[in-house]
């Protein structure tokens, strides 16, 4: 239907069109010129805009501002953290120094004053900088050392922005003392008796390595009419009487030790009486362990052998009169009540030693706590030897005319003690009590 365009037809048409353009009216040409000018202007505008966008994308000069602004956040945070933790470290250092000084000041004091001294020293030394406060607590340890711990909260300045309002700091310190230890061979526990220790003229005790401790706080707590050869006499009360120019090694207002045996000795289950109201006349007698009720009297002169074991004395006692010798190895006497007693009268020789093993190891005589006070006289023994613990805290012991008694390895706990015309040699026993002597030197142990 359609034929091919003959060659030259298009070219001739184009030439005719161009000729018509140039030969056309002036109005047409003017309109076309304005259109062409606008198109060229738009092209130049788009080219300039593309060039500017390209330069903006390639430019890096302004990035330093953005980078710095972003970097400021961790930089300022790090600086603030350093400031707050510097404050916390300052307080921790001050806390530790104050606590060290406190335990060192406390450990050289008597036990009952250690905690109060340490607490006062800490409060006096700690300087509450930055508006901080601190609390401290102190504990006396079984090994004799003193431990303190302190805490404080340091208010944060910069870290509060990140939700950390305070920084907790803590410190601990332990101090020990190089105090010398001494054996206490005699302890008088009654705090309410005047003259809890009465040393009359002619009383002699040879115990150069032992101490005597008196817990009486009454006035006078002790009276000395003679000098005792002991390492030290520690009297808790502030007033004693020394007559006739005697110069016993006594210290008043001293830290006398507490009873170390309260609640720690064996509990005895007392059964029915095995012996009741026995009387033994001169001769040789052998007794075995058991419950002895009422009064057991040994009259005249004789020799008593006690087999090893526990002798329970109930509502009565054993009375040894002049001329008897009493021998027992591995024996223990238990005085059940305030009426139970052992009395040595006249020239009695007693050689008694406690067991070295078992339930009653190293206990020669003892009683339960809480008994009413009663007297326990020891009269006229000669050449005697006692070994072991004599724990009689309710007994007011009176020793009369005792000569040449050797109580090596003995520990005595009485309510009070009166010494009349005695000559005792004493050395500490296996269940010895100990006390610290002097202030010693303090050091931080951990």
Secondary structure, 3 states (H helix, E strand, C coil): CCCCCCCCHHHHHHHHHHHHHHHCCHHHHHHHHHHHHHHHHHHHHHHHHHHHHHHHHHCCCCHHHHHHHHHHHHHHHHHHHHHHHHHHHHHHHHHHHHHHHHHHHHHCCCHHHHHHHHHHHHHHHCCCHHHCCEEEEEEECCCCCEEEEEEEEEECCCHHHHCCCEEEEEEEEEEEECCEEEEEEEEECCCCCCCCEEECCCCEEEEEEEEEEECCCCCCCEEECCCCEEEEEEECCCCEEECCCCCCCEECCCCCCCCCCCCCCCCCCCCCCCEECCEECCEEEEECCEEEEEEEEECCCEEEEECCEEEEEEEEEEEECCCCEEEEECEEEEECCCCCEEEECCCEEEEEECCCCCCCCCEEEEECCCCCCEEEEEECEECCEEEEEEEEEEEEEEEECCECEEEEEEEEEEEEEEEECCEEEEEECCCCEEEEECCCCEEECC
